[in-house]
Amino acid sequence: MQQHRNKIFRESFTAKYNVIKLLYYEFYPTITEAILVEKKIKAGSRKRKWQLINSINPALDDLWEKEVCKW
């Protein structure tokens, strides 16, 4: 997350589009499971992605600042 916020990779998607907020996340026991779910989410519609975000974060708070950073 620090790399995204500090735009370490200047040609990356996050740097180009100024993506710095964490709106949604899930944890999985293995990277393989995480990648499978990520591909499924990416293949879904924009509406479905917004539904996922709203299911845990209807206020669109930055979860990195609010939750994850506290770990």
N, C-alpha and C positions, 0 to 999 in steps of 0.2 A: 504494500500500500504506500509505503514511503517513496518507493521508486516512481509510482504513478503520480503522487502529489508533487514530487520534485522534478518530474519530467526528465528523468535520467536518460531514457531512450527517446530522444527528440522526434524520431520518425514513427513512433508507435501510435496506435489508434488512440490510446488514452491521452497522449500529449497533443496530438492533432486536434482532438475534439474536446479537450479540457475536461476529461472524465476524472473527477476526483472524489465523488461521493460513493459510499458503499450503501446501496439500498436494499440488498437481499443477499443472503448467503445460506449455505447448508454445509454440514459436516458429514463426511463419509469415512468409514474405517480404512479404505484403501484408495489410492489414486485412480485405480482402474474403475472403481464404482463412480468416483467423482467425475471422471471424464465421460463415462457413459451417460450420466444424468445431464452433464453440461451439453453434450451433443443433442440430447432429446429436447432440452430447453431451447437451444439455439434453432432447432428445426421447427419449433412451434410458432404460432402467430404472435404478433405484437400484443394483441389483446390478452392472450394467455399469459404472456410475460408480465404485463401490468397486473393481472389478477394474482400472480404469484407474489409480486412485490407488495400489493395491497393486503394480501393475506397475513403478512407479518409486520408491515410497515406502512399503514395508511397515511401517516403524516409525512412520509418521505424524508424522515430524519436520516442524518448520516450515521449509520450504525457503527462505523469505525470509531467515531468519537464517542458515541453513546454506549456501546456494548463491548465490542471486540477489543478495543484498546485497553479495557480494564483488566483483561486476562493477564 
